[in-house]
């Protein structure tokens, strides 16, 4: 709205987007619609009201853009990670967990999940000043997935590792820990901390902390405990769903 009309009227407009439906109302020169979501606009509605009059509907969320999260499968390349009973971290996270994560990630509407190169090991890349040093600063978070190693048949449960000097006691980290609690159980020493283990001794974590990119490492359970591995396998699709929902905040 320009010129004399701008003195007497406000213009409200909203976009109907594929999969999202009607977004909220934008006013005058505000952004409306979506970007980087690959969702076509299907309709637009425009309403003119007297200056200062109430909006024709909700105005909280007129514009949505993609929020991109990075998922990293632990170890990789020539490092299989912890191994026991014919199972290793590298192959389990890539071959068993990741397909379920990808399936749920494909259902997201306001977020995107990018998967780190599965032929590589982010830790080894970071040792070469790549990996955590060179990933895009546009990522809203980085989540790395592992299985733990401990006393065979005794150590049990999982936890979420986050940086002790960062703002790490987040709803997302607690939500991931709660998924682990529900399907595998929490490792003994973190049962009283909501499943969060604060540390400052991991390379990827420290690099990303210095770059201001939120990072967590999820230990899903102990590879050295056949019950933990069985619980993960028996519930792997729901675990993947819970992780994707926890990281993005979207209900799938």
C-alpha positions as CSV (number, residue, x, y, z in Angstrom):
1,X,0.0,0.0,0.0
2,X,1.5,3.3,-1.1
3,X,0.7,7.0,-1.4
4,X,-2.6,8.4,0.1
5,X,-4.1,4.9,0.6
6,X,-1.3,4.0,3.0
7,X,-2.5,6.8,5.4
8,X,-6.0,5.3,5.7
9,X,-5.7,1.5,5.1
10,X,-3.6,-1.5,6.0
11,X,-3.3,-4.4,3.6
12,X,-3.2,-8.0,5.0
13,X,-2.3,-11.0,2.8
14,X,-1.7,-14.7,3.4
15,X,-0.5,-17.6,1.3
16,X,-1.9,-21.1,0.9
17,X,1.1,-23.4,0.6
18,X,1.1,-27.0,-0.5
19,X,1.2,-29.4,2.5
20,X,1.0,-26.5,5.0
21,X,-2.3,-25.0,4.1
22,X,-3.1,-21.4,5.0
23,X,-0.2,-19.6,6.7
24,X,-0.9,-16.6,9.0
25,X,-1.6,-13.1,7.9
26,X,1.3,-10.7,6.9
27,X,0.8,-6.9,7.0
28,X,1.9,-4.2,4.6
29,X,5.6,-5.0,3.7
30,X,6.1,-8.2,5.7
31,X,7.2,-11.4,4.1
32,X,4.6,-14.1,3.5
33,X,4.7,-17.6,2.1
34,X,7.7,-20.0,2.2
35,X,11.3,-20.3,1.0
36,X,13.7,-23.2,0.6
37,X,10.9,-25.7,1.4
38,X,10.1,-26.7,-2.2
39,X,6.4,-26.2,-1.6
40,X,4.4,-24.4,-4.3
41,X,2.1,-21.5,-3.5
42,X,-1.5,-22.6,-4.3
43,X,-3.4,-19.4,-3.5
44,X,-3.1,-15.9,-2.0
45,X,-5.7,-14.0,-0.1
46,X,-5.7,-10.2,0.3
47,X,-7.8,-8.1,2.7
48,X,-7.8,-4.3,3.1
49,X,-8.8,-2.9,6.5
50,X,-9.0,0.6,8.0
51,X,-5.7,1.8,9.4
52,X,-5.1,0.3,12.8
53,X,-8.1,-2.1,12.6
54,X,-7.7,-5.7,13.8
55,X,-6.1,-8.2,11.5
56,X,-8.5,-10.7,9.8
57,X,-6.8,-13.6,11.6
58,X,-3.7,-14.9,13.3
59,X,-0.4,-13.0,12.4
60,X,2.1,-15.2,14.3
61,X,3.6,-17.2,11.4
62,X,3.0,-15.7,8.0
63,X,6.4,-16.8,6.6
64,X,8.3,-20.1,6.9
65,X,11.8,-20.9,5.7
66,X,13.7,-24.2,5.9
67,X,15.7,-24.9,9.0
68,X,18.5,-27.3,8.2
69,X,20.0,-29.7,10.7
70,X,23.0,-32.0,10.2
71,X,22.9,-35.7,11.2
72,X,26.2,-37.5,11.5
73,X,26.6,-41.3,11.8
74,X,29.4,-42.0,14.1
75,X,32.9,-43.2,13.0
76,X,33.2,-44.4,9.4
77,X,35.8,-44.8,6.7
78,X,38.4,-47.2,8.1
79,X,37.2,-46.8,11.7
80,X,34.3,-49.2,12.6
81,X,34.0,-47.8,16.1
82,X,33.1,-50.1,19.0
83,X,32.4,-53.7,18.0
84,X,30.8,-56.7,19.7
85,X,29.0,-59.8,18.7
86,X,29.4,-59.1,15.0
87,X,28.0,-55.5,15.3
88,X,30.0,-52.3,14.9
89,X,29.0,-48.7,15.3
90,X,29.9,-47.6,11.8
91,X,27.8,-50.2,10.0
92,X,24.9,-50.2,12.5
93,X,24.3,-46.4,12.4
94,X,24.6,-46.3,8.6
95,X,22.9,-49.6,7.7
96,X,20.2,-49.9,10.3
97,X,19.5,-46.6,12.0
98,X,19.9,-44.1,9.1
99,X,17.3,-45.5,6.7
100,X,14.7,-44.9,9.4
101,X,16.0,-41.4,10.1
102,X,15.8,-40.7,6.4
103,X,12.2,-42.0,6.2
104,X,11.0,-39.7,8.9
105,X,13.1,-36.7,7.8
106,X,11.3,-36.9,4.4
107,X,8.1,-36.1,6.2
108,X,9.3,-32.8,7.6
109,X,7.6,-29.6,6.4
110,X,9.4,-26.8,8.2
111,X,12.8,-28.4,8.7
112,X,15.4,-30.2,6.6
113,X,17.9,-32.9,7.7
114,X,21.1,-33.2,5.8
115,X,23.2,-36.4,6.4
116,X,27.0,-36.1,6.6
117,X,28.9,-38.1,3.9
118,X,28.5,-41.7,5.1
119,X,31.7,-42.8,3.3
120,X,33.6,-40.5,5.6
121,X,34.3,-40.1,9.3
122,X,33.6,-36.6,10.5
123,X,36.1,-37.0,13.4
124,X,38.9,-37.9,11.0
125,X,37.9,-35.1,8.7
126,X,38.1,-32.7,11.7
127,X,41.5,-33.9,12.5
128,X,42.5,-32.8,9.0
129,X,41.0,-29.3,9.7
130,X,37.9,-30.2,7.7
131,X,34.7,-31.8,9.0
132,X,33.4,-29.7,11.9
133,X,35.7,-26.9,10.8
134,X,34.2,-26.6,7.4
135,X,30.5,-27.6,7.5
136,X,28.2,-24.7,6.7
137,X,27.5,-22.2,9.4
138,X,23.8,-22.3,8.2
139,X,23.2,-25.6,10.1
140,X,20.9,-25.0,13.1
141,X,22.3,-28.0,14.9
142,X,24.5,-31.0,14.5
143,X,23.6,-34.4,16.0
144,X,26.0,-37.3,16.0
145,X,24.9,-40.9,16.7
146,X,26.9,-43.7,18.3
147,X,26.7,-46.9,20.3
148,X,28.7,-47.1,23.6
149,X,31.2,-49.7,24.7
150,X,31.5,-51.0,28.3
151,X,31.6,-54.0,30.5
152,X,30.1,-56.8,28.4
153,X,26.6,-57.6,29.4
154,X,26.7,-55.2,32.4
155,X,26.9,-51.6,31.1
156,X,23.6,-50.5,29.8
157,X,21.6,-47.5,28.7
158,X,22.2,-44.4,26.6
159,X,22.8,-40.7,27.1
160,X,23.2,-37.4,25.3
161,X,26.6,-35.7,25.4
162,X,26.6,-31.9,25.1
163,X,29.2,-29.1,25.8
164,X,29.5,-28.1,29.5
165,X,30.2,-24.5,28.6
166,X,27.4,-24.0,26.2
167,X,23.7,-23.6,26.5
168,X,23.3,-27.4,26.4
169,X,20.4,-28.1,28.8
170,X,17.9,-27.6,25.9
171,X,14.5,-29.0,25.3
172,X,15.9,-30.8,22.3
173,X,18.6,-32.6,24.2
174,X,16.3,-33.6,27.0
175,X,13.8,-34.8,24.4
176,X,16.4,-37.0,22.7
177,X,17.5,-38.4,26.0
178,X,13.8,-39.2,26.8
179,X,13.5,-41.2,23.6
180,X,16.5,-43.2,24.7
181,X,15.1,-43.6,28.2
182,X,11.8,-44.9,26.8
183,X,13.2,-47.6,24.5
184,X,16.6,-48.5,25.9
185,X,17.0,-46.9,29.3
186,X,19.5,-44.3,30.6
187,X,23.1,-45.0,31.5
188,X,23.5,-45.1,35.3
189,X,25.5,-41.9,35.9
190,X,23.0,-39.7,34.0
191,X,19.8,-41.0,35.4
192,X,19.6,-38.0,37.8
193,X,20.6,-35.5,35.1
194,X,17.8,-36.1,32.6
195,X,20.1,-38.2,30.5
196,X,22.5,-35.3,29.7
197,X,26.2,-35.7,30.1
198,X,28.1,-32.4,30.0
199,X,31.7,-32.7,28.7
200,X,34.3,-30.6,27.0
201,X,36.8,-33.2,25.7
202,X,35.4,-34.1,22.2
203,X,37.0,-32.6,19.1
204,X,33.8,-32.1,17.0
205,X,31.9,-30.8,20.0
206,X,34.7,-28.3,20.9
207,X,35.1,-27.1,17.3
208,X,31.3,-26.6,16.8
209,X,31.0,-24.9,20.2
210,X,33.7,-22.4,19.1
211,X,31.7,-21.8,15.9
212,X,28.4,-21.3,17.8
213,X,26.7,-24.3,16.2
214,X,24.7,-26.4,18.7
215,X,26.0,-30.0,18.9
216,X,25.1,-33.1,20.7
217,X,26.3,-36.7,20.6
218,X,23.7,-39.4,21.3
219,X,24.9,-42.7,22.7
220,X,21.9,-44.9,21.9
221,X,22.9,-47.8,24.2
222,X,25.8,-50.2,24.7
223,X,26.9,-52.3,21.7
224,X,28.5,-54.6,24.3
225,X,25.0,-55.3,25.8
226,X,22.9,-57.6,23.6
227,X,19.7,-56.5,25.4
228,X,20.5,-52.8,24.5
229,X,21.1,-53.7,20.9
230,X,17.9,-55.8,20.7
231,X,15.9,-53.0,22.3
232,X,17.2,-50.6,19.7
233,X,16.5,-52.9,16.8
234,X,13.1,-53.8,18.0
235,X,12.1,-50.2,18.4
236,X,14.4,-48.6,15.8
237,X,11.6,-46.9,13.7
238,X,10.1,-45.3,16.8
239,X,13.5,-44.3,18.0
240,X,14.2,-42.6,14.7
241,X,10.9,-40.9,14.7
242,X,11.5,-39.6,18.2
243,X,14.9,-38.3,17.3
244,X,13.7,-36.4,14.3
245,X,10.8,-34.9,16.2
246,X,13.1,-34.0,19.1
247,X,15.7,-32.2,17.0
248,X,13.2,-30.3,14.8
249,X,10.3,-29.8,17.1
250,X,7.9,-31.0,14.4
251,X,5.2,-33.6,15.3
252,X,5.2,-36.3,12.7
